Amino acid sequence: MDITILAIESSCDETSASVIQNGKVLNNIVATQSVHEKYGGVVPELASRAHQQHIIPVVDQALSLANIKKKDLNAVAFTQGPGLLGALLVGSSFAKSMASALKIPLIGVNHMQAHILAHFIEDPKPSFPFLCLTVSGGHTQIVKVNDYLDMEILGETKDDAVGEAFDKIAKIIGLPYPGGPMIDKYAKEGNPEAFSFPETEMPGLNYSFSGIKTAVLYFLQNHHQKDENFVKDNLNDICASVQHRLITTLLQKLKKAAKQTGINQIAIAGGVSANSHLREQLNTLGQKLNWEIFIPKFEYCTDNAGMIAMAAHFKYLKEDFENINAAPKPRMKFTAE
């Protein structure tokens, strides 16, 4: 019998739906929200309203393109957390209503675990155990993945996530939202060693990125006092230098984790894994240290329902279902299933 699952992602500012059948993702429909651009960041209330507008068309398109009728579904999955409460409520309420009406199981998915399981959507796929550096606007973690639903955090950020650092620094520089991709764009034409920024020392495999944000702020203030055109005249070099410091910090701890665990299967996941410098430097480091590197396609890096569907497939096989009273968890902990 076919196992067909509809998955819904609504943790932040993308409304997405995907259909997976027998472990194969059939589609990945994403509706982005442009309403936040003029505010320089995601406005939770506006995100929730946009999800309400997008969710029915997105789900309808996912089912239509997969040629799947509602009666053919075996389960409905949704992002349970972490994320914005209002945004999560839209997706969870829709999923619970649909599962209840169809009398089929409901599956709650941890958003960060789903980012990791995006590696199993297409080949090549890592083998267990492997290390995954999950990097996004809300999280930065080094995760040891023992099995599909057996994961443990070895290290994580103690303040800003690296994606948050990218966006905040971009705002300080004066770049439009979303700032991370803009830094990546300008950095391609710059010298990564033009300017030096400090590295924050943290114990073990943990990270800290708030210090570099402050360092960049003071750096720009000092130079602006001497030359009001400093940022404009040095934009590419500033972006390249900032990006190089952030990426170098990420990879130094990942290198340490690989050495401690003896694992050479290395993956990255999350929105920041779309960063071209991270991909380039990881591949270079992998060749040097004989790592086998796994990098997801761009469409599976940012928030999407394809990864939620993949996680839901493995949870369905374990009969790991939620009841109709399942609540969204904005600060959902990353725990082994």
SESERO-500290 format. One line per field, with one value per residue: residue number from 0; residue in one letter; chain; x, y, z of N, C-alpha, C, CB in turn. Coordinates in steps of 0.2 Angstrom, whole numbers, plus 2048, in hexadecimal, padded with zeros to 3 digits. Glycine has a CB too. Layout:
SESERO-500290
nr c(NUM:...);
rest c(A:...);
kette c(A:...);
n_x c(X:...);
n_y c(Y:...);
n_z c(Z:...);
ca_x c(X:...);
ca_y c(Y:...);
ca_z c(Z:...);
c_x c(X:...);
c_y c(Y:...);
c_z c(Z:...);
cb_x c(X:...);
cb_y c(Y:...);
cb_z c(Z:...);
This chain:
SESERO-500290
nr c(0:1:2:3:4:5:6:7:8:9:10:11:12:13:14:15:16:17:18:19:20:21:22:23:24:25:26:27:28:29:30:31:32:33:34:35:36:37:38:39:40:41:42:43:44:45:46:47:48:49:50:51:52:53:54:55:56:57:58:59:60:61:62:63:64:65:66:67:68:69:70:71:72:73:74:75:76:77:78:79:80:81:82:83:84:85:86:87:88:89:90:91:92:93:94:95:96:97:98:99:100:101:102:103:104:105:106:107:108:109:110:111:112:113:114:115:116:117:118:119:120:121:122:123:124:125:126:127:128:129:130:131:132:133:134:135:136:137:138:139:140:141:142:143:144:145:146:147:148:149:150:151:152:153:154:155:156:157:158:159:160:161:162:163:164:165:166:167:168:169:170:171:172:173:174:175:176:177:178:179:180:181:182:183:184:185:186:187:188:189:190:191:192:193:194:195:196:197:198:199:200:201:202:203:204:205:206:207:208:209:210:211:212:213:214:215:216:217:218:219:220:221:222:223:224:225:226:227:228:229:230:231:232:233:234:235:236:237:238:239:240:241:242:243:244:245:246:247:248:249:250:251:252:253:254:255:256:257:258:259:260:261:262:263:264:265:266:267:268:269:270:271:272:273:274:275:276:277:278:279:280:281:282:283:284:285:286:287:288:289:290:291:292:293:294:295:296:297:298:299:300:301:302:303:304:305:306:307:308:309:310:311:312:313:314:315:316:317:318:319:320:321:322:323:324:325:326:327:328:329:330:331:332:333:334:335:336);
rest c(M:D:I:T:I:L:A:I:E:S:S:C:D:E:T:S:A:S:V:I:Q:N:G:K:V:L:N:N:I:V:A:T:Q:S:V:H:E:K:Y:G:G:V:V:P:E:L:A:S:R:A:H:Q:Q:H:I:I:P:V:V:D:Q:A:L:S:L:A:N:I:K:K:K:D:L:N:A:V:A:F:T:Q:G:P:G:L:L:G:A:L:L:V:G:S:S:F:A:K:S:M:A:S:A:L:K:I:P:L:I:G:V:N:H:M:Q:A:H:I:L:A:H:F:I:E:D:P:K:P:S:F:P:F:L:C:L:T:V:S:G:G:H:T:Q:I:V:K:V:N:D:Y:L:D:M:E:I:L:G:E:T:K:D:D:A:V:G:E:A:F:D:K:I:A:K:I:I:G:L:P:Y:P:G:G:P:M:I:D:K:Y:A:K:E:G:N:P:E:A:F:S:F:P:E:T:E:M:P:G:L:N:Y:S:F:S:G:I:K:T:A:V:L:Y:F:L:Q:N:H:H:Q:K:D:E:N:F:V:K:D:N:L:N:D:I:C:A:S:V:Q:H:R:L:I:T:T:L:L:Q:K:L:K:K:A:A:K:Q:T:G:I:N:Q:I:A:I:A:G:G:V:S:A:N:S:H:L:R:E:Q:L:N:T:L:G:Q:K:L:N:W:E:I:F:I:P:K:F:E:Y:C:T:D:N:A:G:M:I:A:M:A:A:H:F:K:Y:L:K:E:D:F:E:N:I:N:A:A:P:K:P:R:M:K:F:T:A:E);
kette c(A:A:A:A:A:A:A:A:A:A:A:A:A:A:A:A:A:A:A:A:A:A:A:A:A:A:A:A:A:A:A:A:A:A:A:A:A:A:A:A:A:A:A:A:A:A:A:A:A:A:A:A:A:A:A:A:A:A:A:A:A:A:A:A:A:A:A:A:A:A:A:A:A:A:A:A:A:A:A:A:A:A:A:A:A:A:A:A:A:A:A:A:A:A:A:A:A:A:A:A:A:A:A:A:A:A:A:A:A:A:A:A:A:A:A:A:A:A:A:A:A:A:A:A:A:A:A:A:A:A:A:A:A:A:A:A:A:A:A:A:A:A:A:A:A:A:A:A:A:A:A:A:A:A:A:A:A:A:A:A:A:A:A:A:A:A:A:A:A:A:A:A:A:A:A:A:A:A:A:A:A:A:A:A:A:A:A:A:A:A:A:A:A:A:A:A:A:A:A:A:A:A:A:A:A:A:A:A:A:A:A:A:A:A:A:A:A:A:A:A:A:A:A:A:A:A:A:A:A:A:A:A:A:A:A:A:A:A:A:A:A:A:A:A:A:A:A:A:A:A:A:A:A:A:A:A:A:A:A:A:A:A:A:A:A:A:A:A:A:A:A:A:A:A:A:A:A:A:A:A:A:A:A:A:A:A:A:A:A:A:A:A:A:A:A:A:A:A:A:A:A:A:A:A:A:A:A:A:A:A:A:A:A:A:A:A:A:A:A:A:A:A:A:A:A:A:A:A:A:A:A:A:A:A:A:A:A);
n_x c(804:802:80B:805:808:803:80C:80E:816:819:821:827:829:825:819:816:813:813:813:816:81A:81C:829:82E:830:824:820:824:81D:81F:81A:81F:822:821:81E:825:831:832:832:83E:840:838:827:81D:80F:80A:810:808:7FB:7FE:801:7F4:7EE:7F5:7F5:7EA:7EA:7F7:7F7:7ED:7F3:7FE:7F8:7F1:7FC:802:7F9:7F1:7E3:7D9:7D4:7DD:7E8:7F2:7F7:7F9:805:80E:817:81C:824:834:830:826:819:80B:80C:80F:803:7FA:7FD:7FD:7EF:7E8:7ED:7E9:7DB:7D9:7DE:7D6:7C9:7CB:7CE:7DA:7EC:7F5:804:811:81F:830:837:845:84B:846:84C:859:855:852:85C:859:850:855:861:873:873:877:87F:87C:886:885:88B:882:882:877:870:868:85C:858:85E:86E:877:881:87E:87D:879:871:867:858:84F:856:85F:86C:871:881:887:883:87C:87E:878:874:86E:877:872:869:873:879:86E:86C:878:878:86E:874:87E:876:86F:861:853:850:860:86B:86D:870:87C:884:883:88A:896:89C:8A3:8AD:8BC:8BF:8C9:8CB:8C6:8C8:8BF:8BA:8BB:8AF:8B3:8AD:8A8:8AB:8A1:899:891:893:88C:889:893:89A:891:890:89D:89E:895:89B:8A7:8A2:89C:8A7:8AF:8A6:8A6:8B1:8B1:8A3:89F:8A4:89E:897:8A2:8A9:8A1:8A0:8AC:8AA:89F:8A4:8AE:8A7:89F:8A8:8AE:8A3:8A0:8AC:8AD:8A2:8A6:8B2:8AE:8A6:8B0:8B7:8AE:8AC:8B9:8B9:8AE:8B2:8AB:8A8:89F:896:88A:880:873:863:85F:86A:873:872:87B:888:896:897:894:89F:8AA:8A8:8A9:8B6:8BD:8B8:8BF:8CC:8CC:8C7:8B9:8A8:89D:88D:881:871:865:861:854:850:856:852:843:837:82A:82D:838:831:828:830:835:82A:826:82F:82B:81E:820:825:81A:817:80E:803:7F7:7E6:7E6:7F3:7FF:806:818:821:82E:834:83C:84C:84C:850:846);
n_y c(7FA:80B:819:828:839:849:858:866:876:884:88C:899:8A5:89F:897:886:877:865:855:845:834:824:827:82F:83F:848:855:866:874:885:894:8A4:8B2:8C3:8CE:8D1:8D8:8E6:8E9:8E5:8D8:8C9:8CB:8C5:8C5:8C9:8BF:8B4:8B7:8B7:8A9:8A4:8A8:8A2:894:88B:88C:887:87A:874:875:86D:860:85F:85F:854:84B:845:840:846:83C:832:834:82F:835:845:851:85D:86C:86D:874:87B:88D:89C:8A0:8A4:8A1:893:88F:890:887:87B:87B:879:86D:864:865:860:853:84E:84F:846:83B:835:832:83E:848:84F:859:85D:86B:86E:861:85D:864:85E:851:854:850:844:844:844:83C:83E:835:837:82B:822:824:836:847:856:866:872:880:88F:89D:89D:893:88B:87D:86F:85F:84E:841:832:82A:82A:830:832:83C:847:856:85D:869:87A:88B:898:8A4:8AF:8A8:8A2:8A6:8B0:8B9:8BC:8C3:8CD:8D4:8D8:8E1:8EB:8EF:8F4:8EE:8E7:8DD:8CB:8CA:8C1:8BA:8C5:8C9:8BE:8BF:8CC:8C9:8C0:8C8:8CE:8CF:8C3:8C5:8D2:8DA:8D7:8CE:8CA:8BA:8B1:8A8:899:88C:87A:873:87E:88D:89F:8AE:8BB:8C4:8C7:8CE:8DA:8DE:8E1:8EC:8F6:8F7:8FC:908:90F:911:917:924:929:929:92B:924:917:90A:909:90A:8FF:8F3:8E6:8E0:8E1:8D9:8CD:8CB:8CA:8BF:8B5:8B4:8AF:8A3:89C:89B:892:886:883:87E:873:86B:868:860:855:850:84C:842:83A:838:839:83C:849:856:864:86F:879:88A:892:88A:88C:895:89B:89C:894:887:886:887:87C:871:872:870:864:85C:85D:857:84B:849:843:84C:854:85D:865:868:879:87C:874:879:885:889:87D:872:866:860:85E:855:84A:847:844:838:82F:82F:82B:81D:819:81A:825:830:83F:845:84C:857:85D:869:878:87B:888:889:87C:86F:867:857:846:83A);
n_z c(800:7FC:804:808:80B:810:812:81C:81E:828:830:830:825:819:810:80E:805:803:7FA:7FE:7F9:7FD:802:7F8:7F3:7EB:7E7:7EB:7F1:7F3:7FA:7FB:806:803:80A:815:811:811:81E:823:829:830:833:840:841:834:82D:831:82D:81F:81D:81F:814:80A:80C:809:7FA:7F7:7FD:7F5:7E8:7EA:7EC:7E0:7D6:7D9:7D6:7DF:7E9:7F7:7FE:7FC:805:812:81E:826:827:831:835:845:84D:850:84F:84A:854:850:842:842:848:83D:834:83C:840:834:830:83A:839:82C:82D:837:831:826:82D:830:835:83E:83C:845:842:846:842:840:840:835:82B:82B:826:81A:812:80D:803:7F6:7EC:7EE:7FD:80E:819:829:838:836:836:837:833:838:832:834:834:840:848:84C:84B:84F:84A:84F:845:848:843:839:842:84D:855:85B:863:862:863:864:860:86C:86C:860:851:843:837:83B:83F:833:82D:836:835:828:828:830:827:81E:814:80B:811:80D:816:817:80A:802:807:804:7F6:7F3:7F8:7F0:7E7:7EF:7FA:805:80F:811:81C:82E:83A:84B:853:85C:86B:870:87C:879:86C:86A:864:861:85B:85D:861:855:84E:855:854:847:846:84E:847:83A:83E:843:837:82F:835:831:823:81A:80F:810:812:806:7FD:800:800:7FB:800:80D:80F:80B:814:820:81E:81C:829:830:82A:82B:839:83B:835:83B:848:843:83D:849:84F:846:848:855:856:84C:840:82F:826:820:821:81C:821:820:81E:81D:817:80A:807:7FC:7FF:80B:806:7FC:805:80D:805:801:80D:80F:805:809:816:813:814:811:808:80A:803:802:7F5:7EF:7F0:7FB:806:80B:815:813:80D:808:810:81C:818:815:822:828:822:827:834:833:830:83C:843:84A:850:852:85E:85C:864:863:866:85E:860:863:868:867:86C:867:867:868:85F);
ca_x c(800:806:80B:805:807:803:80F:80D:81B:817:824:829:826:824:814:818:80F:816:810:81B:817:821:82F:830:82C:821:821:826:81A:820:818:823:81E:825:81B:82A:837:832:833:845:840:831:822:819:807:809:811:802:7F6:800:800:7ED:7EC:7F8:7F5:7E5:7EC:7FD:7F5:7EA:7F8:803:7F4:7F0:801:804:7F3:7EE:7DD:7DA:7D3:7E3:7ED:7F3:7F8:7FA:80A:80E:81D:81A:829:834:82D:822:812:806:80D:80E:7FC:7F6:7FF:7FB:7E8:7E6:7EF:7E5:7D5:7D9:7DF:7D0:7C4:7CC:7CF:7E1:7F0:7F8:80B:814:826:835:83A:84D:84D:844:852:85E:852:851:861:857:84C:858:868:876:871:87C:87E:87D:884:888:88A:87F:882:871:871:862:85B:856:862:874:878:884:87A:87F:873:872:862:853:84B:85A:864:86E:875:888:889:87E:87E:87C:875:872:870:87C:86D:867:879:879:869:86D:87E:876:86A:878:881:871:86C:85A:851:855:867:870:86E:873:883:887:884:88F:89C:89F:8A8:8B1:8C1:8BE:8CE:8CB:8C6:8C8:8BA:8BC:8B7:8AD:8B5:8A8:8AB:8A9:89F:894:893:890:88D:887:899:89C:88C:892:8A3:89C:891:8A0:8AB:89F:89B:8AE:8B1:8A2:8A7:8B7:8AF:89C:89E:8A8:89A:896:8A8:8AC:89C:8A2:8B1:8A7:89B:8A8:8B2:8A2:89D:8AE:8AF:89D:8A1:8B2:8AB:89E:8AA:8B7:8AB:8A5:8B6:8B9:8A9:8AE:8BF:8B7:8AA:8B5:8A6:8AA:899:895:885:87E:86C:861:85F:871:877:872:881:88D:89C:897:895:8A5:8AF:8A7:8AB:8BD:8BF:8B7:8C4:8D2:8CB:8C4:8B2:8A3:899:886:87E:86B:864:85F:84D:84F:85A:84D:83D:833:826:830:83B:82C:825:835:835:823:826:833:827:818:823:825:813:818:808:801:7EF:7E3:7E8:7FA:7FF:80D:81D:826:835:834:843:84F:84D:850:83F);
ca_y c(800:811:81D:82F:83D:850:85B:86D:87A:88B:88E:8A0:8A9:89B:892:881:870:860:84F:83F:82E:81F:82A:833:846:849:85C:86B:87A:88A:89B:8A8:8B8:8C9:8D3:8D3:8DB:8ED:8EA:8E2:8D2:8C6:8CE:8BF:8C6:8C9:8B8:8B0:8B9:8B4:8A2:8A3:8AA:89D:88D:887:88B:883:873:872:874:867:85A:85F:85E:84D:847:842:842:846:835:82E:836:82B:839:84C:853:865:86E:86E:879:882:892:8A1:89C:8A5:89D:88C:88D:890:880:875:87B:877:866:861:865:85C:84C:84C:84E:840:835:833:834:845:847:855:859:862:86F:86D:85A:85C:867:859:84C:856:84D:83D:845:842:839:839:835:835:825:824:82A:83B:84D:85B:86D:875:888:893:8A4:89C:88E:889:877:869:859:847:83D:82B:826:82F:833:831:841:84B:85C:85D:870:87F:892:89A:8AB:8B0:8A3:8A5:8A9:8B6:8BD:8BE:8C8:8D3:8D8:8DB:8E7:8F0:8F1:8F8:8E9:8E5:8D6:8C7:8CD:8BC:8B9:8CB:8C9:8B9:8C2:8D1:8C6:8BD:8CD:8D1:8CC:8C1:8C7:8D9:8DC:8D2:8CE:8C6:8B4:8AF:8A1:895:885:874:874:883:893:8A6:8B2:8C2:8C8:8CA:8D3:8E0:8E0:8E4:8F2:8FB:8F8:901:90F:913:913:91C:92B:92C:929:929:91F:911:904:909:909:8F8:8EF:8DF:8DE:8E1:8D3:8C7:8CA:8C8:8B8:8B1:8B3:8AB:89C:899:899:88C:881:881:879:86D:868:865:85B:850:84D:849:83D:835:838:83D:83D:850:859:86B:870:87F:890:895:885:88E:89A:898:89B:88E:881:886:886:876:86D:873:86D:85D:859:85E:852:844:848:842:852:853:864:865:86D:87F:87C:871:87D:88A:886:87A:86C:85F:85D:85C:84F:845:846:841:831:82B:82F:826:816:817:81B:82B:835:844:845:852:85D:85F:871:87A:87D:88D:888:875:86C:862:851:83F:837);
ca_z c(800:7FC:80A:805:810:80E:817:81C:821:829:836:830:820:813:811:809:805:7FF:7FB:7FE:7F8:7FE:803:7F3:7F3:7E5:7E6:7F1:7EF:7F8:7F9:7FF:808:801:80E:81A:80F:813:826:825:82D:830:838:841:840:82D:82B:833:828:818:81D:81F:80D:805:80E:805:7F3:7F7:7FE:7EF:7E3:7EC:7EB:7D9:7D2:7DB:7D4:7E5:7EC:7FE:801:7FB:80A:818:823:825:82C:832:839:84C:850:853:84B:84C:857:84B:83C:843:849:837:831:840:840:82E:82F:83F:836:827:830:83B:82C:822:832:82E:83A:83E:83E:847:840:848:83C:83F:83E:82E:827:82A:822:812:80E:80B:7FE:7F0:7ED:7F2:804:813:81D:830:83A:833:839:833:835:836:833:831:837:848:84B:849:84F:84C:84C:84D:843:848:83F:837:847:853:854:861:862:865:864:861:862:873:86C:85A:84C:83E:832:83E:83F:82C:82B:83A:833:822:82A:832:821:81A:80F:80C:814:812:815:816:803:7FF:809:7FF:7EF:7F2:7FB:7EA:7E4:7F3:7FD:80C:814:811:823:833:83F:850:854:863:86E:874:87E:876:866:86A:860:863:855:85F:861:84E:84C:859:852:840:847:850:841:835:841:843:831:82C:838:82D:81C:81A:809:811:810:7FF:7F9:802:802:7F9:804:814:80F:80A:81A:825:81C:81D:830:833:827:82F:840:83B:832:840:84D:840:83C:84F:850:842:84B:85C:854:847:83A:829:822:823:81E:81F:820:822:819:81C:813:803:806:7F8:803:80F:802:7FA:80A:810:800:801:813:80E:801:80D:81B:811:816:80B:80A:808:803:7FF:7EF:7F2:7F2:801:80B:80F:818:80E:810:806:815:821:816:816:829:82A:81F:82C:83A:832:830:843:846:84F:84E:857:85E:859:868:863:865:85B:865:861:86B:867:86E:862:86B:864:85F);
c_x c(804:805:80B:804:807:807:80F:813:819:81A:826:826:826:81E:815:814:813:813:816:818:81D:828:832:82C:82A:821:822:823:81C:81E:81C:81F:823:823:820:82F:837:833:83A:845:839:82D:81D:812:806:80B:80B:7FD:7F8:7FF:7F8:7EB:7EF:7F7:7F0:7E8:7F2:7FC:7F2:7EE:7FC:7FF:7F3:7F6:804:7FF:7F1:7E8:7DD:7D8:7D8:7E9:7ED:7F4:7F9:800:80B:814:81A:81E:830:832:829:81B:80D:806:80C:807:7F8:7F7:7FC:7F3:7E5:7E7:7EB:7DE:7D4:7DA:7D9:7CA:7C5:7CD:7D5:7E6:7F3:800:80E:81C:82A:838:842:84F:84B:849:857:85B:851:857:85F:851:84E:85F:86D:874:876:87A:87F:883:888:887:887:87F:87C:871:86C:862:85A:85A:869:876:87D:881:87D:879:874:86D:85D:850:84F:860:866:872:87B:88A:884:880:87B:878:872:873:874:877:86B:86D:87A:874:86A:873:87C:872:86E:87C:87D:86E:865:859:84F:85C:86C:872:871:87A:887:888:889:896:8A0:8A4:8AD:8B7:8C0:8C3:8CF:8CB:8C5:8C3:8BB:8B8:8B5:8AF:8AF:8AA:8A8:8A7:89A:896:890:891:88B:88D:89B:897:88E:898:8A2:899:897:8A5:8A8:89E:8A2:8B0:8AD:8A3:8AD:8B5:8A8:89B:8A2:8A4:899:89C:8AB:8A7:89E:8A7:8AF:8A3:89F:8AC:8AD:8A1:8A2:8AF:8A9:89E:8A7:8B0:8A6:8A2:8B0:8B4:8A9:8AB:8B8:8B4:8AA:8B4:8BD:8B3:8AD:8B0:8A8:8A5:896:88F:883:876:869:862:866:875:876:878:886:894:89D:898:89C:8AB:8AE:8AA:8B3:8C0:8BE:8BC:8CA:8D2:8C8:8BD:8AE:89E:892:883:877:86A:861:858:84B:853:856:847:839:82F:829:834:837:829:82A:835:82F:823:829:82F:821:81A:823:81F:813:814:807:7F9:7ED:7E4:7EF:7FA:806:811:822:82D:836:83B:845:850:84C:849:83F);
c_y c(806:815:824:834:845:853:863:871:881:88E:896:8A3:8A6:896:88C:87A:86B:859:84A:839:829:821:82E:83A:847:850:860:872:87F:891:89F:8AF:8BE:8CF:8D6:8D7:8E3:8EE:8E7:8DC:8CF:8C9:8C8:8C0:8C6:8C2:8B3:8B1:8B6:8AD:8A0:8A4:8A4:896:888:886:887:87C:870:871:86E:860:859:85C:856:848:842:845:842:83F:830:82F:831:82F:840:84E:85B:866:870:873:877:887:897:89E:89D:8A1:896:88A:88C:889:87A:875:877:86F:862:860:860:855:84A:84B:848:83A:832:835:83B:844:84E:854:85E:865:86E:866:859:85F:862:853:84E:853:846:83E:843:83F:83F:83A:833:82E:826:820:830:842:852:862:871:87D:88B:89A:8A3:897:88D:883:872:863:853:843:836:827:82C:833:833:836:845:851:85C:864:874:886:894:8A1:8AB:8AA:8A6:8A8:8B0:8BB:8C0:8C4:8CE:8D8:8DB:8E1:8ED:8F3:8F6:8F4:8E8:8DE:8D2:8C9:8C7:8BB:8BF:8CB:8C4:8BC:8C7:8CE:8C3:8C1:8D0:8CC:8CA:8C3:8CE:8DC:8D6:8D3:8C9:8BF:8B3:8A8:89F:88E:87F:875:879:889:899:8AA:8BA:8C6:8CB:8CF:8DA:8E3:8E4:8EB:8F8:8FC:8FD:908:913:915:918:923:92E:92D:926:925:919:90B:904:907:902:8F3:8E8:8DC:8DD:8DA:8CD:8C5:8C7:8C1:8B3:8AF:8AE:8A4:899:897:893:886:87E:87C:873:868:864:860:855:84C:849:842:837:834:83C:83E:844:853:860:86B:877:885:892:890:887:893:897:897:895:888:881:884:87F:870:86D:86F:866:859:858:858:84C:843:847:848:851:85A:863:86A:873:87F:878:874:881:886:883:874:866:85C:85B:856:849:843:842:83A:82D:82A:82B:81F:814:818:820:830:839:843:84C:858:85F:866:872:87C:881:88C:880:873:867:85C:84B:83D:830);
c_z c(800:802:807:80A:80D:814:816:820:822:82F:836:82B:819:815:80C:80A:801:800:7FA:7FE:7F9:7FF:7FE:7F3:7EC:7E3:7EC:7EF:7F5:7F6:7FE:801:807:806:813:818:811:81A:828:829:82D:835:83A:83F:838:82A:82C:82E:821:818:81C:817:808:806:80A:7FD:7F3:7F8:7F8:7E9:7E4:7EA:7E3:7D5:7D3:7D8:7D9:7E8:7F4:801:800:801:810:81E:821:82A:82C:836:840:850:84E:84D:84E:84E:852:845:83D:844:842:834:835:840:83A:82D:834:83C:831:829:833:836:828:827:831:834:838:840:83F:846:844:842:83B:83E:837:829:826:826:81B:80E:80B:806:7F7:7F1:7EB:7F9:809:817:824:833:836:837:834:837:833:837:82F:835:83E:84B:848:84E:84B:84F:84A:84B:843:844:83D:83C:84E:852:85A:85F:865:867:861:863:868:872:865:855:847:838:834:83E:838:82B:82F:837:82C:823:82C:82C:81D:814:810:80E:80E:811:814:80E:800:801:805:7F8:7EE:7F4:7F5:7E6:7E8:7F6:804:811:814:818:828:839:845:850:85B:865:872:876:87A:86F:865:866:863:85D:857:85F:85A:84C:84F:856:84B:841:849:84A:83C:838:841:83C:82D:82F:834:826:81C:814:80A:810:809:7FB:7FA:803:800:7FE:80B:814:80F:811:820:824:81E:825:833:830:82A:836:840:839:837:845:849:83F:843:851:84D:845:851:85A:850:841:834:824:824:81E:820:81D:822:81D:818:818:80C:801:802:7FB:807:80B:7FF:7FF:80D:80B:800:807:812:80A:805:813:819:813:80F:80D:806:808:7FF:7F9:7F2:7F4:7F9:807:80F:811:812:810:80D:80C:81B:81F:817:81D:82B:827:824:832:839:832:837:847:84B:84D:854:858:85C:85E:868:862:862:861:862:862:86B:868:868:866:866:865:863);
cb_x c(7FB:804:810:800:80D:7FC:817:806:822:80F:82A:831:82A:82A:80D:81F:808:81E:80B:820:813:820:834:830:831:81A:81A:82D:813:828:810:82A:81C:824:815:82C:837:82C:82E:848:842:832:81E:81A:805:80E:817:800:7F5:807:802:7E9:7EE:7FF:7F3:7DE:7EE:802:7F1:7E4:7FD:805:7EE:7ED:807:805:7F5:7F4:7D7:7D4:7CD:7E6:7EC:7F9:7FF:7F4:811:808:820:81A:828:83A:829:821:811:805:814:812:7F9:7F8:806:7FD:7E5:7EA:7F6:7E5:7D3:7DF:7E5:7CE:7C3:7D3:7C9:7E3:7F6:7F4:80F:813:827:83A:839:850:849:83D:855:860:84C:852:867:854:84A:858:869:87E:86A:87D:882:877:887:885:891:877:888:86B:878:85C:856:84F:85E:87A:871:88C:873:884:871:871:85F:84E:844:85D:861:872:871:88D:890:877:87B:881:87A:874:869:880:867:865:87F:878:862:86E:884:872:865:87E:884:874:871:856:84C:853:868:86D:868:86F:884:882:87D:88E:89B:89A:8A4:8AD:8C8:8BD:8D4:8C6:8BF:8CF:8B3:8BC:8BB:8A6:8BB:8A1:8A9:8A2:89C:892:88F:893:888:883:89E:89D:885:893:8A8:898:88C:8A4:8AD:898:899:8B3:8B2:89A:8A9:8BD:8B4:898:8A1:8AA:894:893:8AD:8B0:896:8A5:8B7:8A3:896:8AE:8B5:89C:89B:8B5:8AE:897:8A1:8B8:8A7:898:8AD:8BA:8A5:8A1:8BC:8B8:8A2:8B0:8C4:8B3:8A3:8B6:89F:8B0:893:89B:87E:882:868:864:85B:875:874:86B:883:88E:89E:890:890:8A7:8AF:89F:8A9:8C0:8BB:8B0:8C5:8D3:8C7:8C8:8B0:8A0:89C:882:882:865:85E:860:848:851:860:84B:839:837:81F:835:840:826:823:83C:836:81D:82A:83A:825:816:829:82B:810:820:802:803:7ED:7DC:7E6:7FD:7FF:80B:820:824:836:831:844:855:848:855:83D);
cb_y c(800:816:81C:82F:83D:853:859:86F:879:88B:88A:8A0:8AF:898:895:87F:871:85F:84D:840:82D:81A:824:82F:84C:847:85F:86A:879:88A:89C:8AA:8B8:8CB:8D1:8CD:8DB:8F1:8E6:8E8:8D3:8BE:8D4:8BE:8CC:8CE:8B5:8B1:8C0:8B6:89F:8A7:8B0:89E:88C:88A:892:886:872:877:87A:867:85B:865:862:84C:842:842:83E:84B:832:82F:83D:826:836:850:850:868:874:867:879:884:88F:8A7:89F:8AC:89F:88A:893:895:87F:876:882:87A:865:864:86C:85E:84C:852:854:841:830:834:82F:84A:843:857:859:85E:876:870:855:860:86D:856:849:85E:84C:839:84C:848:833:839:831:83A:81F:821:82B:83C:850:859:871:872:88A:88F:8A7:89A:887:88F:874:869:85A:844:840:829:820:82B:830:82A:847:846:862:85A:872:87D:897:89A:8B1:8B6:89F:89F:8A5:8B5:8B9:8B8:8C5:8D2:8D3:8D6:8E5:8ED:8EB:8FE:8E3:8E6:8D6:8C0:8D0:8B6:8B7:8D1:8C7:8B3:8C6:8D7:8C1:8BB:8D2:8D3:8D1:8BA:8C3:8DD:8E0:8D1:8CE:8C9:8AE:8B1:8A2:895:884:871:86D:885:892:8A8:8B0:8C2:8C4:8C4:8D1:8DF:8DA:8E0:8F1:8F9:8F1:8FE:90E:90E:90C:91A:92A:927:924:92F:923:911:904:910:90E:8F9:8F1:8DF:8E2:8E7:8D3:8C8:8D0:8CC:8B8:8B4:8BA:8AE:89D:89E:89F:88D:882:888:87D:86F:86C:86B:85D:852:852:84E:83F:82E:83A:839:838:855:855:871:86A:881:895:897:87E:891:89C:89D:8A2:88E:882:88C:88B:874:86E:87A:870:85C:85D:864:856:83F:84F:83B:858:84E:869:866:86A:884:879:869:881:890:88B:878:86D:861:862:862:84F:847:84C:845:831:82D:836:828:816:81C:815:82D:831:84B:843:851:85B:85B:874:880:876:894:88B:872:869:865:851:83A:837);
cb_z c(806:7F6:80F:7FF:815:80D:817:81F:81D:82A:837:82F:81F:811:810:80A:803:801:7F5:804:7F2:7F8:805:7EC:7F6:7E5:7E3:7F2:7EE:7F9:7FA:7FB:810:7FA:811:81D:807:811:829:829:834:831:835:848:843:82A:82F:83A:828:817:824:823:80B:806:815:805:7F0:7FD:804:7ED:7E2:7F3:7EF:7D6:7D4:7E2:7CD:7EB:7EA:801:7FD:7F4:80C:817:827:825:829:835:836:850:858:856:845:847:85D:84A:839:84A:84D:832:830:847:841:828:831:846:834:822:834:840:827:81E:832:827:83A:842:838:84E:839:84D:83D:846:843:82C:82A:831:826:812:813:811:7FD:7EB:7E8:7F2:805:818:81B:834:842:82C:83B:832:833:83A:82F:832:834:848:84A:84A:850:84E:84A:853:83C:850:843:833:848:854:84F:866:864:860:862:864:85C:878:86D:856:849:83A:830:845:841:827:82D:841:832:81E:82F:837:81D:817:80E:805:819:812:81B:819:7FF:802:811:7FF:7ED:7F7:800:7E5:7E0:7F9:7FC:80C:812:80D:824:836:83D:857:851:864:871:871:885:879:863:871:859:869:850:866:864:849:84E:860:851:83C:84D:856:83D:833:848:846:82C:82E:83F:82E:818:819:803:819:814:7FC:7FA:808:7FD:7F2:804:815:809:804:81D:825:815:81A:834:830:820:82F:843:835:82C:844:850:839:83A:855:84F:83B:84C:860:852:84A:83D:825:822:823:81E:81C:823:829:81C:822:814:801:80D:7F2:806:813:7FC:7F7:80F:811:7F9:801:819:80B:7FB:810:821:813:819:80B:807:80B:7FF:804:7EA:7EC:7ED:800:808:80A:81D:807:80D:800:818:821:80E:814:82E:827:818:82D:83D:82B:82D:846:849:84F:84C:855:866:859:870:85D:86C:857:867:863:872:860:875:85F:870:867:858);
